[in-house]
């Protein structure tokens, strides 16, 4: 378990890292905006007591990693949720819309924005480090090898009691079958069949 000082040092170090693709690699994220998908979570937070309860228990004092986050000046729904539930930090990652890396005080939640491929970002995250959000990610099918790697990395990064939540993300659907999240599907989410939230055992 990291101390607060160690976690802050790691987060500040993210801004110096380079997560952009190298020759022979590829972005697994599409260039479309995730804004409509992240807005769904703001709506669900308002309408669903189950979602609010999970966010309240899992996000307080935690780190929220928002993959394919969109433009920081537009996509404020997930940072808003992180702030509302007193997460210690929000990390927004995007291959297209976040450049250069930056941080900002979003009291009491500190926000970090990092530019680069989400698989490279996931590979560099510590185990049991953050709850993970992925919205509007639609470039890989569920059984693609990279999709499986994403699921394994997310299952490692999310701590016990933390959550993984997603919309319109076929690659993330493998988490529904992962042993770390099995039988944790929140079925109250009915507004969109593509939205789900899972809590790690």
Buried (B, 14 or more C-beta within 10 A) or exposed (E): EEEEEEBBEBBEEBEEEEBEBEEEEEBBBBEBBBBBBBBBBBBBBEBBEBBBEBBEBBBEEBBBBBBBBBBBEEBBBBBBBBBBBEBBBBBBBBBBBBEEBBBEEBEEBBBBBBBBBBBBBBEBBBEBBBBBBBBBBBBBEBEBEBBBBBBBBBBBBBBEBBBBBBBBBBBBBBBBEBEBBEEBBBEEBEEEEBBBBBBBE
